[in-house]
Amino acid sequence: MEEKQLNERESLQLIEQMINMAKKEQRDDGRGWILWGWLLFLASLLTVANIRFDWFETFFFWNAFGLVTILVFLYEVVSARLLKRTNRVKTYTADFFTRLNGGFFICLFFIVMAINVGSRAVSSKYGVPDMIFVNIGFALLINLYAFWILIYGTALNFKPSVYGAYGAWAFGIVALFVQDFELVMWLQAGAVLVGYIVPGHLANREFKRLKREDKVPIGV
C-alpha cells in the first residue's frame, strides 16, 4: 500500500507540530505530580487518623485509593488510544513515557499483590505478624516512587524532581527499619511530599511562567 505524499503546506504543518511537541515534552506542567502526590499524601494521613480513631478497617483509605487508581488508569488508556488516532506525530519521548508508565503500574500491582497475598501466606506458615510484611511493602513502594521520579526528572532535566527522588529514597530507607505502621504512614507522607508535591508545584509554577513568556505553546 503506497503512502500518501504530503504537499508543501502539509509538510510544514507536520514539522511545526513536531517542533511544538518537542518543546512541550521538555516541560511538565506538574499537574500529574500534584494530583497523585496529594492523593497519596491524604491516603497516608487519613490512614494515620483511622488508626487513632478507628473509623474503618485499617486499609480502608488505601483500598479507596486503589479504586481511584484503577479508574484513572483506565481513563488514561482510553484517552491515549483516542489521542493516538488523531495525532500524526509520535516522538521518542512520548513513547518512552508511555512505556515507563506501563512498567510502573505493573511493578506497583506486583508489590501490592505481594503485600496482600504473599504476606498472608508466609504469616500463616511461619507465624510472623502480617504487619511486618505490610511495612516492608510500603517501604518498597516508596522506593518505586523514587525511581519513577528520578527517571522523569532526568528525562525532563528538572532538578527538583531529581532531588525529590533522593529525598524520597531517604524516607524509604528509614521505613525499611520501622515496625510501627503508623510511623511508616508518616514516612510515606513525607516521601510523597518531597518527591511529588513540592516538585509538582514547582514545575507548575515554572510552566505558567514560561507560558506567559510564550515559550510554551498556548493551549498545552
Secondary structure as UniProt FT lines:
FT   HELIX           8..25
FT   HELIX           31..53
FT   TURN            58..59
FT   HELIX           60..86
FT   HELIX           92..113
FT   HELIX           114..118
FT   HELIX           119..126
FT   HELIX           130..155
FT   TURN            156..157
FT   HELIX           159..176
FT   HELIX           181..192
FT   HELIX           193..197
FT   HELIX           198..212
FT   TURN            213..214
FT   TURN            218..219
//
